[in-house]
Amino acid sequence: MRIAVAGGTGVVGRHAVGAAERAGHDVVVLARSRGVDVLTGEGLAAALSGVDAVIDAANSGTTLSARKATRFFETATRNLLAAETTAGVGHHVSLSIVGIDDIDASYYAGKHAQERAVAAGSVPYSIARAGQFHEFAGQLLSGMGGPVAVLPKVLMRPVAAREVGEHLVRVVEGGPVGRARDLVGPRDEVLVDVARRQLAFDGIRRPVLEVRLPGTYGRGLASGALRGGADAVHGRITFDEWLRSEDHGRV
Ligand SMILES: NC(=O)c1ccc[n+]([C@@H]2O[C@H](COP(=O)([O-])OP(=O)(O)OC[C@H]3O[C@@H](n4cnc5c(N)ncnc54)[C@H](OP(=O)(O)O)[C@@H]3O)[C@@H](O)[C@H]2O)c1
């Protein structure tokens, strides 16, 4: 199969690319650094020529602005689906986040908008939701300056981005299903705990404080909803195993 991966240079996208290549697929990466911009549409039509399926793992960054996240995910999805229709792509796989149903706010407002746009489009689709990545704490820590890190209270069940990439390829291969089964990690965790373990493992002395964010978003993060339901598929790699793996070193 010829598979295009939007965001194929990102934390999870690179694992989807690797998993697809190992499975013998022909892979095209859609990223600005590869001359394809899903927001402006630059390079998209040419990149999708002959493509059978698209995995969308592009990201707006870690913005907490609902307006910015919504604009990114709506525009990217609209442009991707239009180009896929022209190219005759038969399956669009969109990566979303487990447990966000009642958290239509902040960054998650963008993910809701993305899911709605995919479901309303004319390209057969699968929406694959995953838990926070093991890489998530590091993404937040590296994007935050200052001697002290301040992180929101987040109850989560994190999963290795490597396993999410493999899951996305299985979803692509299975054909369009609408909502695919959720994927979460093997153990319940709390964001500040994994952040502290990661800093200690890396030999970095940096205090980490936990705050409860206000409003719908903050309540949702702290509620446990992001840990997913009983019917989710579970990854095998624990956070501490991931810390000791070469995947941690690469982020
Ligand atoms: N992080 C988590 O814990 C988590 C959990 C569940 C689901 N997700 C979802 O997983 C997806 C990927 O997240 P991530 O953390 O792996 O992202 P990431 O590491 O920030 O990577 C973002 C990717 O998107 C590409 N990109 C950004 N703007 C683009 C544009 N205008 N045109 C084309 N490509 C663009 C980037 O490449 P260039 O910079 O070269 O363009 C990069 O490949 C997101 O949809 C996110 O909501 C994340």
The ligand as a Tripos MOL2 file, in Angstrom:
@<TRIPOS>MOLECULE
LIG
   48    52     1     0     0
SMALL
NO_CHARGES

@<TRIPOS>ATOM
      1 N1          1.5040   14.2110   22.4710 N.am      1 LIG1
      2 C1          0.5810   13.3820   22.9800 C.2       1 LIG1
      3 O1          0.6780   12.9390   24.1280 O.2       1 LIG1
      4 C2         -0.5890   12.9330   22.1060 C.ar      1 LIG1
      5 C3         -1.4740   11.9550   22.5900 C.ar      1 LIG1
      6 C4         -2.5130   11.5080   21.7530 C.ar      1 LIG1
      7 C5         -2.6550   12.0430   20.4830 C.ar      1 LIG1
      8 N2         -1.7930   13.0200   20.0710 N.ar      1 LIG1
      9 C6         -1.9490   13.5670   18.7320 C.3       1 LIG1
     10 O2         -0.8710   13.1130   17.9380 O.3       1 LIG1
     11 C7         -0.6690   14.0210   16.8470 C.3       1 LIG1
     12 C8          0.8060   14.2600   16.6720 C.3       1 LIG1
     13 O3          1.3450   14.7950   17.8660 O.3       1 LIG1
     14 P1          2.9380   14.8490   18.0910 P.3       1 LIG1
     15 O4          3.1470   15.2280   19.4990 O.co2     1 LIG1
     16 O5          3.5700   13.6070   17.5320 O.co2     1 LIG1
     17 O6          3.3190   16.0740   17.1440 O.3       1 LIG1
     18 P2          4.7400   16.7850   16.9590 P.3       1 LIG1
     19 O7          5.8550   15.9680   17.5030 O.co2     1 LIG1
     20 O8          4.5780   18.2010   17.4290 O.co2     1 LIG1
     21 O9          4.9140   16.7830   15.3720 O.3       1 LIG1
     22 C9          4.1150   17.5900   14.5750 C.3       1 LIG1
     23 C10         4.2720   17.1520   13.1420 C.3       1 LIG1
     24 O10         3.3660   17.9290   12.3510 O.3       1 LIG1
     25 C11         4.0920   18.5040   11.2750 C.3       1 LIG1
     26 N3          3.4410   19.7730   10.9390 N.ar      1 LIG1
     27 C12         3.1620   20.8250   11.7540 C.ar      1 LIG1
     28 N4          2.5920   21.8260   11.0510 N.ar      1 LIG1
     29 C13         2.4860   21.3750    9.7710 C.ar      1 LIG1
     30 C14         1.9960   21.9400    8.5580 C.ar      1 LIG1
     31 N5          1.4610   23.1760    8.5260 N.pl3     1 LIG1
     32 N6          2.0530   21.2100    7.4200 N.ar      1 LIG1
     33 C15         2.5760   19.9460    7.4370 C.ar      1 LIG1
     34 N7          3.0650   19.3590    8.5470 N.ar      1 LIG1
     35 C16         3.0170   20.0630    9.6900 C.ar      1 LIG1
     36 C17         5.5240   18.6820   11.8110 C.3       1 LIG1
     37 O11         6.4850   18.7330   10.7770 O.3       1 LIG1
     38 P3          7.0730   20.1570   10.2150 P.3       1 LIG1
     39 O12         7.3830   20.9920   11.4280 O.co2     1 LIG1
     40 O13         8.2510   19.7840    9.3850 O.co2     1 LIG1
     41 O14         5.9700   20.7340    9.4000 O.co2     1 LIG1
     42 C18         5.6780   17.3850   12.5870 C.3       1 LIG1
     43 O15         5.9870   16.3190   11.7000 O.3       1 LIG1
     44 C19        -1.5230   15.2580   17.1710 C.3       1 LIG1
     45 O16        -2.7030   15.2130   16.3920 O.3       1 LIG1
     46 C20        -1.8740   15.0830   18.6420 C.3       1 LIG1
     47 O17        -3.1170   15.6770   18.9790 O.3       1 LIG1
     48 C21        -0.7660   13.4570   20.8440 C.ar      1 LIG1
@<TRIPOS>BOND
     1     1     2 1
     2     2     3 2
     3     2     4 1
     4     4     5 ar
     5     4    48 ar
     6     5     6 ar
     7     6     7 ar
     8     7     8 ar
     9     8     9 1
    10     8    48 ar
    11     9    10 1
    12     9    46 1
    13    10    11 1
    14    11    12 1
    15    11    44 1
    16    12    13 1
    17    13    14 1
    18    14    15 2
    19    14    16 1
    20    14    17 1
    21    17    18 1
    22    18    19 2
    23    18    20 1
    24    18    21 1
    25    21    22 1
    26    22    23 1
    27    23    24 1
    28    23    42 1
    29    24    25 1
    30    25    26 1
    31    25    36 1
    32    26    27 ar
    33    26    35 ar
    34    27    28 ar
    35    28    29 ar
    36    29    30 ar
    37    29    35 ar
    38    30    31 1
    39    30    32 ar
    40    32    33 ar
    41    33    34 ar
    42    34    35 ar
    43    36    37 1
    44    36    42 1
    45    37    38 1
    46    38    39 2
    47    38    40 1
    48    38    41 1
    49    42    43 1
    50    44    45 1
    51    44    46 1
    52    46    47 1
@<TRIPOS>SUBSTRUCTURE
     1 LIG1         1 GROUP 0 **** ****
